[in-house]
Amino acid sequence: MERTERVNGQDTPVRTIKVKNRSGSCTVSLWRDLTKEKTIVGSHITLTNVIVQVYNDEKSVSTTSRTNIEVKSFFLIIVVLRCLF
Protein backbone atom coordinates (compact mmCIF):
# COMPACT_ATOMS: atom_id res chain seq x y z
CA MET A 1 0.00 0.00 0.00
CA GLU A 2 1.44 3.38 -0.97
CA ARG A 3 0.49 6.67 0.64
CA THR A 4 1.85 10.14 1.37
CA GLU A 5 2.66 11.47 4.85
CA ARG A 6 3.40 15.07 5.76
CA VAL A 7 6.96 15.35 7.17
CA ASN A 8 8.45 18.76 7.98
CA GLY A 9 5.85 20.42 5.77
CA GLN A 10 6.56 18.21 2.74
CA ASP A 11 4.56 15.33 1.28
CA THR A 12 6.70 12.21 1.73
CA PRO A 13 5.97 8.89 0.00
CA VAL A 14 5.57 5.78 2.17
CA ARG A 15 4.92 2.22 1.01
CA THR A 16 3.97 -0.52 3.46
CA ILE A 17 4.81 -4.16 2.78
CA LYS A 18 4.39 -7.28 4.88
CA VAL A 19 7.35 -9.60 5.39
CA LYS A 20 7.44 -12.99 7.02
CA ASN A 21 9.72 -15.88 7.79
CA ARG A 22 9.46 -19.06 9.84
CA SER A 23 9.34 -17.15 13.13
CA GLY A 24 6.54 -14.71 12.23
CA SER A 25 5.63 -11.65 10.22
CA CYS A 26 5.62 -7.87 10.48
CA THR A 27 4.92 -4.78 8.41
CA VAL A 28 7.71 -2.67 6.94
CA SER A 29 7.23 1.00 6.06
CA LEU A 30 9.52 1.98 3.18
CA TRP A 31 10.09 5.75 3.21
CA ARG A 32 11.12 8.21 0.49
CA ASP A 33 13.31 6.73 -2.29
CA LEU A 34 12.97 3.22 -0.88
CA THR A 35 9.31 3.22 -1.99
CA LYS A 36 10.68 2.70 -5.52
CA GLU A 37 12.32 -0.64 -4.66
CA LYS A 38 10.66 -3.45 -6.58
CA THR A 39 9.39 -6.20 -4.31
CA ILE A 40 7.33 -9.21 -5.31
CA VAL A 41 5.84 -12.05 -3.33
CA GLY A 42 8.54 -14.62 -2.68
CA SER A 43 11.43 -12.15 -2.80
CA HIS A 44 14.21 -12.45 -0.25
CA ILE A 45 14.64 -9.02 1.36
CA THR A 46 17.53 -7.91 3.55
CA LEU A 47 17.12 -4.65 5.48
CA THR A 48 19.81 -2.98 7.57
CA ASN A 49 19.72 0.15 9.75
CA VAL A 50 15.99 0.18 10.47
CA ILE A 51 13.81 1.17 13.43
CA VAL A 52 11.79 -1.60 15.10
CA GLN A 53 8.63 -0.64 16.98
CA VAL A 54 6.30 -2.72 19.12
CA TYR A 55 2.69 -1.66 19.70
CA ASN A 56 0.12 -4.01 21.28
CA ASP A 57 2.60 -6.90 20.89
CA GLU A 58 2.75 -6.25 17.12
CA LYS A 59 6.18 -5.55 15.62
CA SER A 60 6.69 -3.13 12.76
CA VAL A 61 9.77 -1.81 11.02
CA SER A 62 10.44 1.62 9.49
CA THR A 63 13.28 2.58 7.20
CA THR A 64 15.53 5.57 7.86
CA SER A 65 17.85 7.69 5.76
CA ARG A 66 20.60 5.16 6.60
CA THR A 67 18.62 2.04 5.64
CA ASN A 68 20.01 -0.31 3.01
CA ILE A 69 17.70 -2.72 1.21
CA GLU A 70 18.67 -5.71 -0.91
CA VAL A 71 15.94 -7.54 -2.81
CA LYS A 72 16.62 -10.91 -4.40
CA SER A 73 13.91 -12.46 -6.48
CA PHE A 74 13.48 -16.20 -5.92
CA PHE A 75 12.44 -16.54 -9.57
CA LEU A 76 15.64 -14.83 -10.73
CA ILE A 77 17.78 -17.18 -8.68
CA ILE A 78 16.10 -20.23 -10.24
CA VAL A 79 16.59 -18.86 -13.74
CA VAL A 80 20.26 -18.15 -13.10
CA LEU A 81 20.82 -21.64 -11.71
CA ARG A 82 19.13 -23.23 -14.73
CA CYS A 83 21.38 -21.25 -17.04
CA LEU A 84 24.47 -22.56 -15.28
CA PHE A 85 23.69 -26.22 -15.95
C-alpha angles and dihedrals in degrees: 000000000000125000142153125248126192110242120174090341095308130105106245124193118236127181121191121208132175120231129188143176136172093292098051145286141272141175122258122204110209110202132203115331092005089071086075094062110115112235127174132182109279096027119138107232126193117192125185131183098024135145117244118205131186121203122168089349090303117123123215133175130214127193123232135200087272096051120122120200128194118187121192118185114222089212091054092052091053092049092050092049092050090052091054095059 
